[in-house]
Structures are given as structure tokens and as C-alpha cells.
């Protein structure tokens, strides 16, 4: 059982990933002996790892917090994109939700609407949340667990995915490039997303407009493969125009008319 002081210490470490004992002494006003005991308790509970002169988050907690922090960034944009996305999901659809924080908001929006939808995903957080809603039929893809992104990856994930054919695939990516398309940082994610595109009748890339200024090295969806791009109203006109040559672009500005572009 973690007491309130130990929870405070854990919060301090979580905010900074790792801290020195001296910093904990200053911030908690506790004695060095008390801090040492508290760190022992937190380490035994698997929440932190101690090193000489300080402590850091345990690997497990670091990864869980990494996903949580990303889920809490650009919340309004992600909710807005998710609201647009669910308008394209019909009752009885069989869909893929790729791992990512934006697709998590799609699952939440579907749950609120109580649509009868079958979801295939490799994201553990999506499954954990969507399991509370009987209208959503869930299939979790197996594979090796990537703790940082809370997703299954690897050859087993690809093999299982290739056994499905779905109506629509929704993926979120690390960057958007007007020449190359939708990009990811890691090659294994790009391969997984390409496979999701291959087994779906229609594909949707979900990305807030900030992704146009980001860099990534692996192509997940080429411009020629992309069916729909859902983003927010802050997308600049040049970027929108470049993507509109290849796919249907849906942003805040187009929300009222997008239903005619399916």
C-alpha cells in the first residue's frame, strides 16, 4: 500500500522520469532516511528503479505513462477527428483500428454511439476500454507486446491480420508528407499499417494538422493508396490541396459536406 507521501514522490519522478535523492529531500521536506524507505517501498511495488543517488520510473511505468501522455496531448483535435471518423462507420461494419492515441478516441466515440461494430485492433488500451461496451465486438491481434505504444507487433501480428478482410481501416501516423504520404517512425509499424491497408476495402488516415511539420522515415500509406485523410481545421491550404489530388480530405472546414464525398 502506497501512502500519500510515497504517491507524491512517485508523481515527482513521473513528471521528470528520474530525480536525485537531493531533489526529493527538497520537495518533500522529509528526512533522508524516510526518503530511502519510501524509495524501497516504491521499488518493491515495481513502480520505480533506484540507482546511486536517485531513482527513475520503472520500465513498465515509463512506457505506460508515455502512451498516457500522448493520449492527453491535442485532446480537442483528436476528439474532433474521431467525431468525423465515426460518421463514416456504419452499423454492422467490420473495421480495423490501428494502434495510436487518435484511434483510441474513435473507439470511445463508437462506444458512446452504441453502434454495433466489429473492431480488429492491435492496441491493448482500445481493447481494455471497448470491452466495457457490448455493442463492440473485439478481436485483439496477437504478437509481441510493444510496451511504449501498448500494441502487439511482429510476424505473428501480420500473419493473423492477413487472415481478415474488413470494410474500413483507420490508422494514425507520426507524420504527413505531401510527396510520400503517411509516414511512421518505425519500419515495423509501417509494415503493419501497409498490411492493414491491404486487407481493407477503404482506408482512413487520422492525423491532426501538426503532423505536417513532423518528420518520419518509413512510408505507411503512399499517396496513391490513400482513400481518406481526416484532419483538423488548422490544415494549411497548400497541404490540403496536395492531398486532395490523391484522396478525399475531411477537416473541420469540410465537416458539413463530407457525407457527399464518401
Secondary structure by P-SEA (a helix, b strand, c coil): cccaaaaaaaaaaaacccccaaaaaaaacccaaaaaaaaaaaaaacccccccccccccaaaaaaaaaaaaaacaaaaaaaaaaaaaaacccccbbbbcccaaaaaaaaaaaaaccbbbbbbccaaaaaaacccccbbbbbbbccccccccccccaaaaaaaaaccccbbbbbbccccccccbbbccaaaaaaaaaaaaaccbbbbbbccccccccccccccccccccbbbbcccccaaaaaaaaacbbbbcccccccccccc
